[in-house]
Amino acid sequence: MEKLPANRLGVKPTLHALFKTNGLGYPYFDDMTETVHVQAANGKRPLKLKTRIAIFVVIAVLFSGIVFLSRALLHQRREPPAVSDDSIKKLGIEKPKKRILAPDFALENISGMRTSLKSFKGKVIFLNFWATWCVPCRQEMPTMEKLHREYRKAGLEVLAVNFRETKEEAVKFVNELGLSFTVLLDEDGKVSEEYGVWSLPLSYFINRKGEFVGKVIGYRKWDSSEGKAFFQDLLAEKP
């Protein structure tokens, strides 16, 4: 029987030194180079352990980078944070099936200046349709005024469109309630018709991008905790 040859250090190798692959890719230890090999079935020279580890590390780093980049891109494409469903439910706000741009219009305010909706782009708009003879409108207006005073510097714009009344009637009402937000006059009712006004008060909510985010019919106490939470969420959305 042939004896196992000593390696260059004069130490006889173990049986593992003679263990070669059987064609299935099993590893063996080479005492001469002190590396682990996998003998390929095709007879090609196998890669050293250090080389294999280096390749594995490079692949792992590349894979991690791809995953990180994919997540970053996905995060950028996400929609802005949604308005709290809890406040929407409590306020009875109807959400649109999809966000579309609010149609632009231009009306005179009670000071005689012509004002367009697009001039407020970049702000959150509380668009309200009302009339002096509307009892719920009279109840709602003071809560809108409180909301306006609290959040106007944060970017909230309250636009109250008067429905088919004269300037004199609207001005008298505004002075009586001490309102400071923008009041517009829709004397011929065309804008109200375009916005589907058939009951008062009617309110639409428009985000900083100019998109509808909600609609509500009837009186709401807008300076309530739910009302404030709703507008805080809208104001927090990026344009």
C-alpha positions in Angstrom: 0.0 0.0 0.0 1.3 3.4 -0.9 1.9 5.7 2.1 0.5 9.1 2.3 3.1 11.6 1.3 4.1 14.3 3.7 3.4 17.9 2.8 6.1 20.6 2.6 5.9 21.2 6.4 6.7 17.5 7.0 3.3 16.8 8.4 1.3 13.9 7.0 -2.0 15.0 5.7 -5.3 13.7 7.0 -7.7 11.7 5.0 -9.4 14.9 4.1 -6.3 15.8 2.1 -7.1 13.0 -0.3 -10.9 13.6 -0.4 -11.7 14.9 -3.8 -15.0 15.7 -5.4 -17.0 12.8 -6.8 -18.4 14.9 -9.5 -21.1 16.4 -7.3 -19.1 19.4 -6.2 -18.1 18.3 -2.7 -15.2 20.3 -1.0 -11.8 19.0 -0.1 -8.9 20.5 1.9 -5.5 21.0 0.3 -2.8 20.8 2.8 -0.2 22.3 0.5 -2.1 25.6 0.1 -4.3 25.4 3.2 -7.4 26.3 1.2 -10.8 24.6 0.7 -11.6 23.7 -2.9 -14.7 22.5 -4.8 -13.6 20.3 -7.7 -15.8 21.1 -10.6 -17.3 18.2 -12.5 -15.9 19.5 -15.8 -12.3 19.4 -14.4 -11.8 23.2 -14.3 -9.6 24.6 -11.6 -11.7 25.4 -8.5 -11.8 28.9 -6.8 -9.9 29.3 -3.5 -12.0 29.9 -0.4 -10.9 33.5 0.0 -11.9 34.2 -3.6 -15.3 32.6 -3.2 -15.9 34.6 0.0 -14.9 37.8 -1.7 -17.3 37.1 -4.6 -20.1 36.3 -2.1 -19.5 39.6 -0.2 -19.6 41.6 -3.5 -22.9 39.9 -4.6 -24.4 40.5 -1.1 -23.4 44.2 -1.2 -24.8 44.6 -4.7 -28.1 42.9 -3.7 -28.5 45.0 -0.6 -27.9 48.2 -2.7 -30.5 47.2 -5.2 -33.1 46.5 -2.4 -32.3 49.8 -0.7 -32.6 51.8 -3.9 -35.9 50.0 -4.8 -37.4 50.9 -1.4 -36.2 54.5 -1.7 -37.8 54.9 -5.2 -41.0 53.2 -4.0 -41.2 55.6 -1.0 -40.8 58.6 -3.4 -43.6 57.4 -5.5 -46.0 57.0 -2.7 -49.0 59.3 -2.4 -48.9 61.9 0.3 -50.0 60.9 3.7 -53.8 60.2 3.7 -56.1 62.4 5.7 -57.2 60.6 8.9 -60.1 58.3 8.1 -61.3 58.8 11.7 -61.8 62.5 11.3 -63.4 62.0 7.8 -65.9 59.5 9.3 -66.8 61.7 12.2 -67.3 64.7 10.0 -69.3 62.7 7.4 -67.0 63.9 4.6 -67.4 62.2 1.2 -64.1 61.2 -0.4 -63.8 61.3 -4.2 -63.2 58.1 -6.1 -60.0 59.6 -7.4 -58.3 63.0 -6.9 -59.0 65.4 -9.8 -58.3 69.1 -10.2 -61.0 71.5 -9.1 -62.3 73.5 -12.1 -61.1 77.1 -12.0 -63.4 80.1 -11.8 -63.2 83.8 -11.2 -65.7 85.9 -9.2 -65.7 89.3 -7.6 -65.2 89.5 -3.8 -67.2 91.9 -1.7 -64.5 94.6 -2.2 -65.0 94.5 -5.9 -61.8 92.6 -6.8 -62.0 89.8 -9.2 -60.5 86.6 -7.7 -59.8 83.3 -9.3 -59.5 79.9 -7.7 -56.1 79.2 -9.3 -54.6 82.3 -7.6 -54.7 80.3 -4.3 -52.7 77.3 -5.8 -50.3 75.9 -3.2 -52.8 76.5 -0.4 -55.4 74.2 1.2 -58.8 75.6 0.2 -62.0 75.4 2.1 -64.6 76.2 -0.6 -68.0 76.9 0.9 -71.3 77.7 -0.9 -73.8 79.6 1.2 -76.7 82.2 1.4 -77.9 84.7 3.9 -81.3 83.0 4.2 -79.7 79.7 5.0 -80.0 79.0 8.7 -77.4 76.2 8.9 -75.0 78.6 7.0 -75.4 81.2 9.7 -74.6 78.6 12.3 -71.6 77.3 10.4 -69.9 80.6 9.5 -68.6 81.4 13.0 -66.8 78.0 13.2 -65.3 78.7 9.8 -64.1 82.0 11.0 -62.3 80.4 14.0 -60.7 77.9 11.7 -59.6 80.6 9.3 -58.0 82.7 12.1 -56.1 79.7 13.5 -54.8 78.2 10.3 -54.5 81.0 7.7 -50.8 81.4 8.4 -50.3 77.7 7.9 -51.7 77.9 4.4 -55.5 77.5 4.8 -57.7 79.7 2.6 -61.4 79.9 3.3 -63.5 80.9 0.2 -67.2 81.4 0.8 -69.2 81.7 -2.4 -72.5 83.5 -1.9 -75.4 81.9 -3.9 -77.4 84.2 -6.1 -77.7 87.3 -3.8 -76.7 90.9 -4.2 -73.5 92.4 -2.9 -75.4 94.5 -0.3 -77.1 91.4 1.2 -73.7 89.6 1.4 -71.9 92.6 2.9 -74.6 93.1 5.6 -74.3 89.4 6.6 -70.5 89.5 6.7 -70.4 92.6 8.9 -73.1 91.2 11.2 -71.0 88.1 11.9 -67.6 89.8 11.8 -66.2 87.5 9.1 -62.6 88.1 7.8 -62.2 85.3 5.2 -62.7 85.8 1.5 -66.4 86.1 0.4 -67.1 85.8 -3.3 -70.3 86.8 -5.2 -72.0 84.3 -7.6 -74.9 86.5 -8.5 -75.9 84.6 -11.7 -75.3 81.2 -10.1 -73.1 79.8 -12.9 -70.2 78.8 -10.7 -72.6 77.2 -8.2 -74.2 75.3 -11.0 -70.8 74.1 -12.3 -70.0 72.8 -8.8 -73.4 71.0 -8.5 -74.9 73.2 -5.7 -78.4 72.0 -5.0 -78.4 72.3 -1.2 -76.8 74.7 1.3 -74.4 74.8 2.9 -72.1 72.8 0.6 -68.4 72.6 1.1 -65.5 71.2 -1.0 -62.0 70.6 0.3 -59.0 71.2 -2.1 -55.4 70.2 -1.4 -52.3 72.2 -2.2 -52.1 70.6 -5.6 -55.6 71.9 -6.5 -57.2 68.5 -6.2 -60.6 67.6 -4.6 -60.1 65.6 -1.5 -63.6 65.8 0.0 -67.1 67.2 -0.1 -69.8 67.6 2.6 -73.4 68.9 2.6 -74.8 70.6 5.6 -73.6 72.2 8.8 -70.5 71.1 10.6 -68.7 72.5 13.6 -65.4 73.1 11.9 -63.5 74.4 15.0 -64.1 71.0 16.7 -61.3 68.6 17.4 -62.3 66.5 14.4 -62.5 69.6 12.2 -59.1 70.8 13.2 -57.5 67.3 12.8 -58.9 67.1 9.3 -57.4 70.4 8.2 -54.1 69.7 10.0 -53.7 66.6 8.0 -54.4 68.5 4.7 -52.0 71.2 5.7 -49.3 68.6 6.4 -49.5 67.2 2.9 -46.7 68.4 0.5 -47.7 70.3 -2.6 
